[in-house]
């Protein structure tokens, strides 16, 4: 396998922090061989690894977002976490429909959805659990 987006992010972060593989591995509680395998796409990313990296390296919100995006690209999947207030059937049904039909969207449709989400983000329309989207 080739170096993954997650591996590239990790390696760049390690270099930016002037750390060798062994030091980063120790900080993250894994062996250097295991960390190297993750960087090179030979091992799967552990479920809690992003959270460990964010906490250990005190990543800011933007860095954490980029790391999560790199993880999603590498895994080819994303997790959708619903907080307790957002589990109404309309929200769940919409998320499931989107996930199921995602691969059938055209580039134009994908760009339209992306544009809508960016507008919402820019307008800070998203709220945490209030029902506003």
Beta strands, then each sheet from edge to edge (+ up, - down):
end
